[in-house]
Amino acid sequence: MIIKKNNQFAVECQTKEASDCPQQGEFCDSEDEARDWVEYECWLYSGEGWICIQCNEYFMANIKSIRKSKGS
């Protein structure tokens, strides 16, 4: 999801699960620049939104317990 604030754009983290999740990327002058920024910072695109590195690390470290809680 793209956030717009004061004519600036940022990509929001889809999950916001990690305690150190930045919640959103840096604000940029355009939506394309905001997407480029998260790609450069190695955020992952899930098909539905972007996941920050911290949330990805959280999921990978806790995948076993997350799968059990979701019934997978």
mmCIF file as Biopython writes it, N, C-alpha, C and O atoms, coordinates in Angstrom:
data_model
#
loop_
_atom_site.group_PDB
_atom_site.id
_atom_site.type_symbol
_atom_site.label_atom_id
_atom_site.label_alt_id
_atom_site.label_comp_id
_atom_site.label_asym_id
_atom_site.label_entity_id
_atom_site.label_seq_id
_atom_site.pdbx_PDB_ins_code
_atom_site.Cartn_x
_atom_site.Cartn_y
_atom_site.Cartn_z
_atom_site.occupancy
_atom_site.B_iso_or_equiv
_atom_site.auth_seq_id
_atom_site.auth_asym_id
_atom_site.pdbx_PDB_model_num
ATOM 1   N N  . MET A ? 1  ? 0.846  -1.172  0.000  1.0 0.0 1  A 1 
ATOM 2   C CA . MET A ? 1  ? 0.000  0.000   0.000  1.0 0.0 1  A 1 
ATOM 3   C C  . MET A ? 1  ? 0.895  1.240   0.000  1.0 0.0 1  A 1 
ATOM 4   O O  . MET A ? 1  ? 1.914  1.288   0.689  1.0 0.0 1  A 1 
ATOM 5   N N  . ILE A ? 2  ? 0.505  2.211   -0.764 1.0 0.0 2  A 1 
ATOM 6   C CA . ILE A ? 2  ? 1.232  3.481   -0.835 1.0 0.0 2  A 1 
ATOM 7   C C  . ILE A ? 2  ? 0.553  4.487   0.088  1.0 0.0 2  A 1 
ATOM 8   O O  . ILE A ? 2  ? -0.669 4.631   0.078  1.0 0.0 2  A 1 
ATOM 9   N N  . ILE A ? 3  ? 1.352  5.169   0.874  1.0 0.0 3  A 1 
ATOM 10  C CA . ILE A ? 3  ? 0.869  6.228   1.756  1.0 0.0 3  A 1 
ATOM 11  C C  . ILE A ? 3  ? 1.235  7.560   1.116  1.0 0.0 3  A 1 
ATOM 12  O O  . ILE A ? 3  ? 2.350  7.732   0.624  1.0 0.0 3  A 1 
ATOM 13  N N  . LYS A ? 4  ? 0.300  8.497   1.122  1.0 0.0 4  A 1 
ATOM 14  C CA . LYS A ? 4  ? 0.578  9.838   0.603  1.0 0.0 4  A 1 
ATOM 15  C C  . LYS A ? 4  ? 0.455  10.825  1.751  1.0 0.0 4  A 1 
ATOM 16  O O  . LYS A ? 4  ? -0.549 10.850  2.462  1.0 0.0 4  A 1 
ATOM 17  N N  . LYS A ? 5  ? 1.494  11.640  1.922  1.0 0.0 5  A 1 
ATOM 18  C CA . LYS A ? 5  ? 1.506  12.636  2.994  1.0 0.0 5  A 1 
ATOM 19  C C  . LYS A ? 5  ? 2.283  13.850  2.503  1.0 0.0 5  A 1 
ATOM 20  O O  . LYS A ? 5  ? 3.452  13.736  2.134  1.0 0.0 5  A 1 
ATOM 21  N N  . ASN A ? 6  ? 1.638  15.007  2.497  1.0 0.0 6  A 1 
ATOM 22  C CA . ASN A ? 6  ? 2.290  16.250  2.054  1.0 0.0 6  A 1 
ATOM 23  C C  . ASN A ? 6  ? 2.925  16.113  0.673  1.0 0.0 6  A 1 
ATOM 24  O O  . ASN A ? 6  ? 4.065  16.527  0.464  1.0 0.0 6  A 1 
ATOM 25  N N  . ASN A ? 7  ? 2.184  15.531  -0.265 1.0 0.0 7  A 1 
ATOM 26  C CA . ASN A ? 7  ? 2.659  15.314  -1.635 1.0 0.0 7  A 1 
ATOM 27  C C  . ASN A ? 7  ? 3.915  14.450  -1.710 1.0 0.0 7  A 1 
ATOM 28  O O  . ASN A ? 7  ? 4.683  14.558  -2.667 1.0 0.0 7  A 1 
ATOM 29  N N  . GLN A ? 8  ? 4.130  13.602  -0.718 1.0 0.0 8  A 1 
ATOM 30  C CA . GLN A ? 8  ? 5.226  12.637  -0.703 1.0 0.0 8  A 1 
ATOM 31  C C  . GLN A ? 8  ? 4.603  11.245  -0.598 1.0 0.0 8  A 1 
ATOM 32  O O  . GLN A ? 8  ? 3.486  11.097  -0.101 1.0 0.0 8  A 1 
ATOM 33  N N  . PHE A ? 9  ? 5.314  10.241  -1.060 1.0 0.0 9  A 1 
ATOM 34  C CA . PHE A ? 9  ? 4.791  8.880   -1.109 1.0 0.0 9  A 1 
ATOM 35  C C  . PHE A ? 9  ? 5.743  7.921   -0.407 1.0 0.0 9  A 1 
ATOM 36  O O  . PHE A ? 9  ? 6.963  8.056   -0.499 1.0 0.0 9  A 1 
ATOM 37  N N  . ALA A ? 10 ? 5.164  6.946   0.297  1.0 0.0 10 A 1 
ATOM 38  C CA . ALA A ? 10 ? 5.951  5.906   0.953  1.0 0.0 10 A 1 
ATOM 39  C C  . ALA A ? 10 ? 5.184  4.594   0.852  1.0 0.0 10 A 1 
ATOM 40  O O  . ALA A ? 10 ? 3.956  4.585   0.767  1.0 0.0 10 A 1 
ATOM 41  N N  . VAL A ? 11 ? 5.915  3.494   0.862  1.0 0.0 11 A 1 
ATOM 42  C CA . VAL A ? 11 ? 5.306  2.169   0.854  1.0 0.0 11 A 1 
ATOM 43  C C  . VAL A ? 11 ? 5.155  1.722   2.301  1.0 0.0 11 A 1 
ATOM 44  O O  . VAL A ? 11 ? 6.075  1.852   3.107  1.0 0.0 11 A 1 
ATOM 45  N N  . GLU A ? 12 ? 3.979  1.193   2.613  1.0 0.0 12 A 1 
ATOM 46  C CA . GLU A ? 12 ? 3.698  0.714   3.963  1.0 0.0 12 A 1 
ATOM 47  C C  . GLU A ? 12 ? 4.016  -0.778  4.045  1.0 0.0 12 A 1 
ATOM 48  O O  . GLU A ? 12 ? 3.736  -1.525  3.107  1.0 0.0 12 A 1 
ATOM 49  N N  . CYS A ? 13 ? 4.599  -1.216  5.163  1.0 0.0 13 A 1 
ATOM 50  C CA . CYS A ? 13 ? 4.835  -2.640  5.378  1.0 0.0 13 A 1 
ATOM 51  C C  . CYS A ? 13 ? 3.481  -3.335  5.512  1.0 0.0 13 A 1 
ATOM 52  O O  . CYS A ? 13 ? 2.616  -2.879  6.259  1.0 0.0 13 A 1 
ATOM 53  N N  . GLN A ? 14 ? 3.305  -4.420  4.799  1.0 0.0 14 A 1 
ATOM 54  C CA . GLN A ? 14 ? 2.030  -5.125  4.777  1.0 0.0 14 A 1 
ATOM 55  C C  . GLN A ? 14 ? 1.703  -5.770  6.117  1.0 0.0 14 A 1 
ATOM 56  O O  . GLN A ? 14 ? 0.537  -5.795  6.510  1.0 0.0 14 A 1 
ATOM 57  N N  . THR A ? 15 ? 2.690  -6.290  6.823  1.0 0.0 15 A 1 
ATOM 58  C CA . THR A ? 15 ? 2.399  -7.106  7.998  1.0 0.0 15 A 1 
ATOM 59  C C  . THR A ? 15 ? 2.564  -6.394  9.336  1.0 0.0 15 A 1 
ATOM 60  O O  . THR A ? 15 ? 1.744  -6.571  10.237 1.0 0.0 15 A 1 
ATOM 61  N N  . LYS A ? 16 ? 3.595  -5.606  9.470  1.0 0.0 16 A 1 
ATOM 62  C CA . LYS A ? 16 ? 3.875  -4.877  10.719 1.0 0.0 16 A 1 
ATOM 63  C C  . LYS A ? 16 ? 3.905  -5.808  11.930 1.0 0.0 16 A 1 
ATOM 64  O O  . LYS A ? 16 ? 3.340  -5.481  12.974 1.0 0.0 16 A 1 
ATOM 65  N N  . GLU A ? 17 ? 4.559  -6.962  11.801 1.0 0.0 17 A 1 
ATOM 66  C CA . GLU A ? 17 ? 4.605  -7.960  12.869 1.0 0.0 17 A 1 
ATOM 67  C C  . GLU A ? 17 ? 5.826  -7.831  13.772 1.0 0.0 17 A 1 
ATOM 68  O O  . GLU A ? 17 ? 5.728  -8.067  14.976 1.0 0.0 17 A 1 
ATOM 69  N N  . ALA A ? 18 ? 6.961  -7.466  13.217 1.0 0.0 18 A 1 
ATOM 70  C CA . ALA A ? 18 ? 8.193  -7.398  14.010 1.0 0.0 18 A 1 
ATOM 71  C C  . ALA A ? 18 ? 8.171  -6.188  14.935 1.0 0.0 18 A 1 
ATOM 72  O O  . ALA A ? 18 ? 7.639  -5.133  14.587 1.0 0.0 18 A 1 
ATOM 73  N N  . SER A ? 19 ? 8.753  -6.354  16.109 1.0 0.0 19 A 1 
ATOM 74  C CA . SER A ? 19 ? 8.778  -5.242  17.069 1.0 0.0 19 A 1 
ATOM 75  C C  . SER A ? 19 ? 9.583  -4.058  16.542 1.0 0.0 19 A 1 
ATOM 76  O O  . SER A ? 19 ? 9.330  -2.916  16.927 1.0 0.0 19 A 1 
ATOM 77  N N  . ASP A ? 20 ? 10.550 -4.322  15.665 1.0 0.0 20 A 1 
ATOM 78  C CA . ASP A ? 20 ? 11.367 -3.246  15.102 1.0 0.0 20 A 1 
ATOM 79  C C  . ASP A ? 20 ? 10.960 -2.881  13.668 1.0 0.0 20 A 1 
ATOM 80  O O  . ASP A ? 20 ? 11.743 -2.283  12.930 1.0 0.0 20 A 1 
ATOM 81  N N  . CYS A ? 21 ? 9.744  -3.239  13.284 1.0 0.0 21 A 1 
ATOM 82  C CA . CYS A ? 21 ? 9.230  -2.912  11.948 1.0 0.0 21 A 1 
ATOM 83  C C  . CYS A ? 21 ? 9.177  -1.394  11.776 1.0 0.0 21 A 1 
ATOM 84  O O  . CYS A ? 21 ? 8.661  -0.694  12.648 1.0 0.0 21 A 1 
ATOM 85  N N  . PRO A ? 22 ? 9.702  -0.880  10.667 1.0 0.0 22 A 1 
ATOM 86  C CA . PRO A ? 22 ? 9.659  0.568   10.444 1.0 0.0 22 A 1 
ATOM 87  C C  . PRO A ? 22 ? 8.268  1.084   10.051 1.0 0.0 22 A 1 
ATOM 88  O O  . PRO A ? 22 ? 8.072  2.295   9.950  1.0 0.0 22 A 1 
ATOM 89  N N  . GLN A ? 23 ? 7.306  0.190   9.829  1.0 0.0 23 A 1 
ATOM 90  C CA . GLN A ? 23 ? 5.931  0.523   9.449  1.0 0.0 23 A 1 
ATOM 91  C C  . GLN A ? 23 ? 5.805  1.033   8.012  1.0 0.0 23 A 1 
ATOM 92  O O  . GLN A ? 23 ? 4.827  0.724   7.332  1.0 0.0 23 A 1 
ATOM 93  N N  . GLN A ? 24 ? 6.777  1.804   7.549  1.0 0.0 24 A 1 
ATOM 94  C CA . GLN A ? 24 ? 6.740  2.342   6.188  1.0 0.0 24 A 1 
ATOM 95  C C  . GLN A ? 24 ? 8.154  2.672   5.743  1.0 0.0 24 A 1 
ATOM 96  O O  . GLN A ? 24 ? 9.063  2.839   6.556  1.0 0.0 24 A 1 
ATOM 97  N N  . GLY A ? 25 ? 8.315  2.762   4.419  1.0 0.0 25 A 1 
ATOM 98  C CA . GLY A ? 25 ? 9.595  3.162   3.870  1.0 0.0 25 A 1 
ATOM 99  C C  . GLY A ? 25 ? 9.752  4.670   3.926  1.0 0.0 25 A 1 
ATOM 100 O O  . GLY A ? 25 ? 8.914  5.376   4.487  1.0 0.0 25 A 1 
ATOM 101 N N  . GLU A ? 26 ? 10.838 5.153   3.336  1.0 0.0 26 A 1 
ATOM 102 C CA . GLU A ? 26 ? 11.069 6.602   3.291  1.0 0.0 26 A 1 
ATOM 103 C C  . GLU A ? 26 ? 10.066 7.271   2.362  1.0 0.0 26 A 1 
ATOM 104 O O  . GLU A ? 26 ? 9.607  6.677   1.386  1.0 0.0 26 A 1 
ATOM 105 N N  . PHE A ? 27 ? 9.737  8.512   2.681  1.0 0.0 27 A 1 
ATOM 106 C CA . PHE A ? 27 ? 8.865  9.287   1.801  1.0 0.0 27 A 1 
ATOM 107 C C  . PHE A ? 27 ? 9.680  9.793   0.619  1.0 0.0 27 A 1 
ATOM 108 O O  . PHE A ? 27 ? 10.802 10.275  0.772  1.0 0.0 27 A 1 
ATOM 109 N N  . CYS A ? 28 ? 9.083  9.670   -0.568 1.0 0.0 28 A 1 
ATOM 110 C CA . CYS A ? 28 ? 9.741  10.045  -1.820 1.0 0.0 28 A 1 
ATOM 111 C C  . CYS A ? 28 ? 8.815  10.956  -2.621 1.0 0.0 28 A 1 
ATOM 112 O O  . CYS A ? 28 ? 7.653  11.155  -2.264 1.0 0.0 28 A 1 
ATOM 113 N N  . ASP A ? 29 ? 9.351  11.504  -3.707 1.0 0.0 29 A 1 
ATOM 114 C CA . ASP A ? 29 ? 8.594  12.450  -4.523 1.0 0.0 29 A 1 
ATOM 115 C C  . ASP A ? 29 ? 7.528  11.805  -5.403 1.0 0.0 29 A 1 
ATOM 116 O O  . ASP A ? 29 ? 6.613  12.489  -5.860 1.0 0.0 29 A 1 
ATOM 117 N N  . SER A ? 30 ? 7.631  10.502  -5.647 1.0 0.0 30 A 1 
ATOM 118 C CA . SER A ? 30 ? 6.634  9.825   -6.483 1.0 0.0 30 A 1 
ATOM 119 C C  . SER A ? 30 ? 6.414  8.401   -5.978 1.0 0.0 30 A 1 
ATOM 120 O O  . SER A ? 30 ? 7.218  7.870   -5.212 1.0 0.0 30 A 1 
ATOM 121 N N  . GLU A ? 31 ? 5.316  7.794   -6.417 1.0 0.0 31 A 1 
ATOM 122 C CA . GLU A ? 31 ? 5.031  6.406   -6.056 1.0 0.0 31 A 1 
ATOM 123 C C  . GLU A ? 31 ? 6.115  5.479   -6.600 1.0 0.0 31 A 1 
ATOM 124 O O  . GLU A ? 31 ? 6.529  4.537   -5.924 1.0 0.0 31 A 1 
ATOM 125 N N  . ASP A ? 32 ? 6.570  5.747   -7.821 1.0 0.0 32 A 1 
ATOM 126 C CA . ASP A ? 32 ? 7.623  4.916   -8.414 1.0 0.0 32 A 1 
ATOM 127 C C  . ASP A ? 32 ? 8.909  4.987   -7.598 1.0 0.0 32 A 1 
ATOM 128 O O  . ASP A ? 32 ? 9.559  3.967   -7.371 1.0 0.0 32 A 1 
ATOM 129 N N  . GLU A ? 33 ? 9.279  6.188   -7.156 1.0 0.0 33 A 1 
ATOM 130 C CA . GLU A ? 33 ? 10.481 6.332   -6.326 1.0 0.0 33 A 1 
ATOM 131 C C  . GLU A ? 33 ? 10.315 5.599   -5.000 1.0 0.0 33 A 1 
ATOM 132 O O  . GLU A ? 33 ? 11.273 5.015   -4.494 1.0 0.0 33 A 1 
ATOM 133 N N  . ALA A ? 34 ? 9.115  5.624   -4.434 1.0 0.0 34 A 1 
ATOM 134 C CA . ALA A ? 34 ? 8.858  4.917   -3.176 1.0 0.0 34 A 1 
ATOM 135 C C  . ALA A ? 34 ? 9.007  3.409   -3.372 1.0 0.0 34 A 1 
ATOM 136 O O  . ALA A ? 34 ? 9.570  2.723   -2.518 1.0 0.0 34 A 1 
ATOM 137 N N  . ARG A ? 35 ? 8.503  2.893   -4.495 1.0 0.0 35 A 1 
ATOM 138 C CA . ARG A ? 35 ? 8.666  1.464   -4.796 1.0 0.0 35 A 1 
ATOM 139 C C  . ARG A ? 35 ? 10.134 1.136   -5.054 1.0 0.0 35 A 1 
ATOM 140 O O  . ARG A ? 35 ? 10.626 0.101   -4.605 1.0 0.0 35 A 1 
ATOM 141 N N  . ASP A ? 36 ? 10.827 1.999   -5.765 1.0 0.0 36 A 1 
ATOM 142 C CA . ASP A ? 36 ? 12.259 1.787   -6.006 1.0 0.0 36 A 1 
ATOM 143 C C  . ASP A ? 36 ? 13.024 1.745   -4.688 1.0 0.0 36 A 1 
ATOM 144 O O  . ASP A ? 36 ? 13.945 0.945   -4.524 1.0 0.0 36 A 1 
ATOM 145 N N  . TRP A ? 37 ? 12.640 2.607   -3.750 1.0 0.0 37 A 1 
ATOM 146 C CA . TRP A ? 37 ? 13.329 2.660   -2.459 1.0 0.0 37 A 1 
ATOM 147 C C  . TRP A ? 37 ? 13.185 1.334   -1.721 1.0 0.0 37 A 1 
ATOM 148 O O  . TRP A ? 37 ? 14.178 0.810   -1.216 1.0 0.0 37 A 1 
ATOM 149 N N  . VAL A ? 38 ? 11.956 0.766   -1.642 1.0 0.0 38 A 1 
ATOM 150 C CA . VAL A ? 38 ? 11.788 -0.498  -0.917 1.0 0.0 38 A 1 
ATOM 151 C C  . VAL A ? 38 ? 12.484 -1.646  -1.639 1.0 0.0 38 A 1 
ATOM 152 O O  . VAL A ? 38 ? 12.990 -2.563  -0.993 1.0 0.0 38 A 1 
ATOM 153 N N  . GLU A ? 39 ? 12.517 -1.607  -2.970 1.0 0.0 39 A 1 
ATOM 154 C CA . GLU A ? 39 ? 13.261 -2.628  -3.708 1.0 0.0 39 A 1 
ATOM 155 C C  . GLU A ? 39 ? 14.749 -2.532  -3.396 1.0 0.0 39 A 1 
ATOM 156 O O  . GLU A ? 39 ? 15.406 -3.550  -3.180 1.0 0.0 39 A 1 
ATOM 157 N N  . TYR A ? 40 ? 15.277 -1.324  -3.371 1.0 0.0 40 A 1 
ATOM 158 C CA . TYR A ? 40 ? 16.694 -1.112  -3.064 1.0 0.0 40 A 1 
ATOM 159 C C  . TYR A ? 40 ? 17.016 -1.579  -1.645 1.0 0.0 40 A 1 
ATOM 160 O O  . TYR A ? 40 ? 18.102 -2.101  -1.391 1.0 0.0 40 A 1 
ATOM 161 N N  . GLU A ? 41 ? 16.072 -1.389  -0.724 1.0 0.0 41 A 1 
ATOM 162 C CA . GLU A ? 41 ? 16.255 -1.798  0.671  1.0 0.0 41 A 1 
ATOM 163 C C  . GLU A ? 41 ? 15.937 -3.275  0.893  1.0 0.0 41 A 1 
ATOM 164 O O  . GLU A ? 41 ? 15.966 -3.753  2.027  1.0 0.0 41 A 1 
ATOM 165 N N  . CYS A ? 42 ? 15.634 -4.000  -0.186 1.0 0.0 42 A 1 
ATOM 166 C CA . CYS A ? 42 ? 15.400 -5.447  -0.172 1.0 0.0 42 A 1 
ATOM 167 C C  . CYS A ? 42 ? 14.109 -5.875  0.519  1.0 0.0 42 A 1 
ATOM 168 O O  . CYS A ? 42 ? 14.035 -6.979  1.058  1.0 0.0 42 A 1 
ATOM 169 N N  . TRP A ? 43 ? 13.094 -5.015  0.508  1.0 0.0 43 A 1 
ATOM 170 C CA . TRP A ? 43 ? 11.790 -5.444  0.997  1.0 0.0 43 A 1 
ATOM 171 C C  . TRP A ? 43 ? 11.262 -6.486  0.010  1.0 0.0 43 A 1 
ATOM 172 O O  . TRP A ? 43 ? 11.641 -6.476  -1.162 1.0 0.0 43 A 1 
ATOM 173 N N  . LEU A ? 44 ? 10.402 -7.373  0.470  1.0 0.0 44 A 1 
ATOM 174 C CA . LEU A ? 44 ? 9.856  -8.434  -0.367 1.0 0.0 44 A 1 
ATOM 175 C C  . LEU A ? 44 ? 8.433  -8.108  -0.797 1.0 0.0 44 A 1 
ATOM 176 O O  . LEU A ? 44 ? 7.618  -7.656  0.007  1.0 0.0 44 A 1 
ATOM 177 N N  . TYR A ? 45 ? 8.143  -8.343  -2.075 1.0 0.0 45 A 1 
ATOM 178 C CA . TYR A ? 45 ? 6.778  -8.145  -2.559 1.0 0.0 45 A 1 
ATOM 179 C C  . TYR A ? 45 ? 6.044  -9.471  -2.441 1.0 0.0 45 A 1 
ATOM 180 O O  . TYR A ? 45 ? 6.491  -10.478 -2.991 1.0 0.0 45 A 1 
ATOM 181 N N  . SER A ? 46 ? 4.924  -9.481  -1.731 1.0 0.0 46 A 1 
ATOM 182 C CA . SER A ? 46 ? 4.178  -10.710 -1.465 1.0 0.0 46 A 1 
ATOM 183 C C  . SER A ? 46 ? 3.120  -11.014 -2.521 1.0 0.0 46 A 1 
ATOM 184 O O  . SER A ? 46 ? 2.510  -12.083 -2.491 1.0 0.0 46 A 1 
ATOM 185 N N  . GLY A ? 47 ? 2.897  -10.106 -3.437 1.0 0.0 47 A 1 
ATOM 186 C CA . GLY A ? 47 ? 1.794  -10.244 -4.377 1.0 0.0 47 A 1 
ATOM 187 C C  . GLY A ? 47 ? 0.612  -9.398  -3.941 1.0 0.0 47 A 1 
ATOM 188 O O  . GLY A ? 47 ? -0.251 -9.047  -4.746 1.0 0.0 47 A 1 
ATOM 189 N N  . GLU A ? 48 ? 0.584  -9.074  -2.651 1.0 0.0 48 A 1 
ATOM 190 C CA . GLU A ? 48 ? -0.479 -8.227  -2.097 1.0 0.0 48 A 1 
ATOM 191 C C  . GLU A ? 48 ? 0.068  -6.933  -1.520 1.0 0.0 48 A 1 
ATOM 192 O O  . GLU A ? 48 ? -0.673 -5.966  -1.340 1.0 0.0 48 A 1 
ATOM 193 N N  . GLY A ? 49 ? 1.355  -6.911  -1.233 1.0 0.0 49 A 1 
ATOM 194 C CA . GLY A ? 49 ? 1.982  -5.738  -0.641 1.0 0.0 49 A 1 
ATOM 195 C C  . GLY A ? 49 ? 3.449  -6.014  -0.352 1.0 0.0 49 A 1 
ATOM 196 O O  . GLY A ? 49 ? 3.971  -7.077  -0.689 1.0 0.0 49 A 1 
ATOM 197 N N  . TRP A ? 50 ? 4.102  -5.051  0.271  1.0 0.0 50 A 1 
ATOM 198 C CA . TRP A ? 50 ? 5.531  -5.148  0.563  1.0 0.0 50 A 1 
ATOM 199 C C  . TRP A ? 50 ? 5.753  -5.525  2.021  1.0 0.0 50 A 1 
ATOM 200 O O  . TRP A ? 50 ? 5.033  -5.060  2.904  1.0 0.0 50 A 1 
ATOM 201 N N  . ILE A ? 51 ? 6.757  -6.374  2.272  1.0 0.0 51 A 1 
ATOM 202 C CA . ILE A ? 51 ? 7.117  -6.806  3.621  1.0 0.0 51 A 1 
ATOM 203 C C  . ILE A ? 51 ? 8.549  -6.359  3.883  1.0 0.0 51 A 1 
ATOM 204 O O  . ILE A ? 51 ? 9.460  -6.671  3.117  1.0 0.0 51 A 1 
ATOM 205 N N  . CYS A ? 52 ? 8.736  -5.621  4.981  1.0 0.0 52 A 1 
ATOM 206 C CA . CYS A ? 52 ? 10.073 -5.117  5.308  1.0 0.0 52 A 1 
ATOM 207 C C  . CYS A ? 52 ? 10.991 -6.264  5.738  1.0 0.0 52 A 1 
ATOM 208 O O  . CYS A ? 52 ? 10.526 -7.359  6.055  1.0 0.0 52 A 1 
ATOM 209 N N  . ILE A ? 53 ? 12.271 -6.002  5.744  1.0 0.0 53 A 1 
ATOM 210 C CA . ILE A ? 53 ? 13.265 -7.008  6.112  1.0 0.0 53 A 1 
ATOM 211 C C  . ILE A ? 53 ? 13.044 -7.509  7.533  1.0 0.0 53 A 1 
ATOM 212 O O  . ILE A ? 53 ? 13.158 -8.707  7.793  1.0 0.0 53 A 1 
ATOM 213 N N  . GLN A ? 54 ? 12.733 -6.609  8.447  1.0 0.0 54 A 1 
ATOM 214 C CA . GLN A ? 54 ? 12.555 -6.987  9.842  1.0 0.0 54 A 1 
ATOM 215 C C  . GLN A ? 54 ? 11.386 -7.953  10.008 1.0 0.0 54 A 1 
ATOM 216 O O  . GLN A ? 54 ? 11.496 -8.929  10.750 1.0 0.0 54 A 1 
ATOM 217 N N  . CYS A ? 55 ? 10.279 -7.699  9.335  1.0 0.0 55 A 1 
ATOM 218 C CA . CYS A ? 55 ? 9.129  -8.604  9.427  1.0 0.0 55 A 1 
ATOM 219 C C  . CYS A ? 55 ? 9.436  -9.932  8.741  1.0 0.0 55 A 1 
ATOM 220 O O  . CYS A ? 55 ? 9.013  -10.981 9.227  1.0 0.0 55 A 1 
ATOM 221 N N  . ASN A ? 56 ? 10.157 -9.911  7.633  1.0 0.0 56 A 1 
ATOM 222 C CA . ASN A ? 56 ? 10.555 -11.150 6.977  1.0 0.0 56 A 1 
ATOM 223 C C  . ASN A ? 56 ? 11.431 -11.982 7.907  1.0 0.0 56 A 1 
ATOM 224 O O  . ASN A ? 56 ? 11.226 -13.190 8.029  1.0 0.0 56 A 1 
ATOM 225 N N  . GLU A ? 57 ? 12.404 -11.354 8.564  1.0 0.0 57 A 1 
ATOM 226 C CA . GLU A ? 57 ? 13.259 -12.073 9.511  1.0 0.0 57 A 1 
ATOM 227 C C  . GLU A ? 57 ? 12.438 -12.635 10.667 1.0 0.0 57 A 1 
ATOM 228 O O  . GLU A ? 57 ? 12.686 -13.753 11.120 1.0 0.0 57 A 1 
ATOM 229 N N  . TYR A ? 58 ? 11.465 -11.868 11.144 1.0 0.0 58 A 1 
ATOM 230 C CA . TYR A ? 58 ? 10.586 -12.327 12.221 1.0 0.0 58 A 1 
ATOM 231 C C  . TYR A ? 58 ? 9.833  -13.587 11.787 1.0 0.0 58 A 1 
ATOM 232 O O  . TYR A ? 58 ? 9.770  -14.564 12.532 1.0 0.0 58 A 1 
ATOM 233 N N  . PHE A ? 59 ? 9.260  -13.560 10.577 1.0 0.0 59 A 1 
ATOM 234 C CA . PHE A ? 59 ? 8.518  -14.719 10.085 1.0 0.0 59 A 1 
ATOM 235 C C  . PHE A ? 59 ? 9.421  -15.932 9.908  1.0 0.0 59 A 1 
ATOM 236 O O  . PHE A ? 59 ? 9.034  -17.044 10.268 1.0 0.0 59 A 1 
ATOM 237 N N  . MET A ? 60 ? 10.617 -15.739 9.359  1.0 0.0 60 A 1 
ATOM 238 C CA . MET A ? 60 ? 11.524 -16.860 9.150  1.0 0.0 60 A 1 
ATOM 239 C C  . MET A ? 60 ? 11.978 -17.466 10.482 1.0 0.0 60 A 1 
ATOM 240 O O  . MET A ? 60 ? 12.124 -18.683 10.592 1.0 0.0 60 A 1 
ATOM 241 N N  . ALA A ? 61 ? 12.197 -16.631 11.479 1.0 0.0 61 A 1 
ATOM 242 C CA . ALA A ? 61 ? 12.633 -17.124 12.790 1.0 0.0 61 A 1 
ATOM 243 C C  . ALA A ? 61 ? 11.504 -17.831 13.536 1.0 0.0 61 A 1 
ATOM 244 O O  . ALA A ? 61 ? 11.759 -18.682 14.389 1.0 0.0 61 A 1 
ATOM 245 N N  . ASN A ? 62 ? 10.267 -17.485 13.220 1.0 0.0 62 A 1 
ATOM 246 C CA . ASN A ? 62 ? 9.119  -18.018 13.955 1.0 0.0 62 A 1 
ATOM 247 C C  . ASN A ? 62 ? 8.163  -18.820 13.078 1.0 0.0 62 A 1 
ATOM 248 O O  . ASN A ? 62 ? 7.000  -19.001 13.439 1.0 0.0 62 A 1 
ATOM 249 N N  . ILE A ? 63 ? 8.632  -19.296 11.942 1.0 0.0 63 A 1 
ATOM 250 C CA . ILE A ? 63 ? 7.735  -19.928 10.972 1.0 0.0 63 A 1 
ATOM 251 C C  . ILE A ? 63 ? 7.019  -21.149 11.549 1.0 0.0 63 A 1 
ATOM 252 O O  . ILE A ? 63 ? 5.850  -21.379 11.241 1.0 0.0 63 A 1 
ATOM 253 N N  . LYS A ? 64 ? 7.692  -21.915 12.366 1.0 0.0 64 A 1 
ATOM 254 C CA . LYS A ? 64 ? 7.068  -23.110 12.929 1.0 0.0 64 A 1 
ATOM 255 C C  . LYS A ? 64 ? 5.880  -22.737 13.816 1.0 0.0 64 A 1 
ATOM 256 O O  . LYS A ? 64 ? 4.804  -23.320 13.682 1.0 0.0 64 A 1 
ATOM 257 N N  . SER A ? 65 ? 6.059  -21.789 14.704 1.0 0.0 65 A 1 
ATOM 258 C CA . SER A ? 65 ? 4.966  -21.400 15.597 1.0 0.0 65 A 1 
ATOM 259 C C  . SER A ? 65 ? 3.867  -20.645 14.848 1.0 0.0 65 A 1 
ATOM 260 O O  . SER A ? 65 ? 2.694  -20.753 15.205 1.0 0.0 65 A 1 
ATOM 261 N N  . ILE A ? 66 ? 4.230  -19.885 13.818 1.0 0.0 66 A 1 
ATOM 262 C CA . ILE A ? 66 ? 3.232  -19.163 13.026 1.0 0.0 66 A 1 
ATOM 263 C C  . ILE A ? 66 ? 2.352  -20.155 12.269 1.0 0.0 66 A 1 
ATOM 264 O O  . ILE A ? 66 ? 1.135  -19.978 12.211 1.0 0.0 66 A 1 
ATOM 265 N N  . ARG A ? 67 ? 2.949  -21.190 11.693 1.0 0.0 67 A 1 
ATOM 266 C CA . ARG A ? 67 ? 2.165  -22.197 10.963 1.0 0.0 67 A 1 
ATOM 267 C C  . ARG A ? 67 ? 1.207  -22.921 11.891 1.0 0.0 67 A 1 
ATOM 268 O O  . ARG A ? 67 ? 0.062  -23.184 11.521 1.0 0.0 67 A 1 
ATOM 269 N N  . LYS A ? 68 ? 1.667  -23.251 13.107 1.0 0.0 68 A 1 
ATOM 270 C CA . LYS A ? 68 ? 0.791  -23.932 14.068 1.0 0.0 68 A 1 
ATOM 271 C C  . LYS A ? 68 ? -0.385 -23.046 14.453 1.0 0.0 68 A 1 
ATOM 272 O O  . LYS A ? 68 ? -1.515 -23.526 14.545 1.0 0.0 68 A 1 
ATOM 273 N N  . SER A ? 69 ? -0.135 -21.763 14.680 1.0 0.0 69 A 1 
ATOM 274 C CA . SER A ? 69 ? -1.208 -20.859 15.102 1.0 0.0 69 A 1 
ATOM 275 C C  . SER A ? 69 ? -2.218 -20.597 13.988 1.0 0.0 69 A 1 
ATOM 276 O O  . SER A ? 69 ? -3.374 -20.275 14.262 1.0 0.0 69 A 1 
ATOM 277 N N  . LYS A ? 70 ? -1.786 -20.734 12.731 1.0 0.0 70 A 1 
ATOM 278 C CA . LYS A ? 70 ? -2.695 -20.514 11.601 1.0 0.0 70 A 1 
ATOM 279 C C  . LYS A ? 70 ? -3.284 -21.821 11.088 1.0 0.0 70 A 1 
ATOM 280 O O  . LYS A ? 70 ? -4.062 -21.822 10.134 1.0 0.0 70 A 1 
ATOM 281 N N  . GLY A ? 71 ? -2.916 -22.932 11.715 1.0 0.0 71 A 1 
ATOM 282 C CA . GLY A ? 71 ? -3.496 -24.214 11.340 1.0 0.0 71 A 1 
ATOM 283 C C  . GLY A ? 71 ? -2.921 -24.852 10.098 1.0 0.0 71 A 1 
ATOM 284 O O  . GLY A ? 71 ? -3.575 -25.708 9.501  1.0 0.0 71 A 1 
ATOM 285 N N  . SER A ? 72 ? -1.728 -24.475 9.684  1.0 0.0 72 A 1 
ATOM 286 C CA . SER A ? 72 ? -1.107 -25.057 8.484  1.0 0.0 72 A 1 
ATOM 287 C C  . SER A ? 72 ? -0.240 -26.229 8.836  1.0 0.0 72 A 1 
ATOM 288 O O  . SER A ? 72 ? 0.360  -26.840 7.952  1.0 0.0 72 A 1 
#
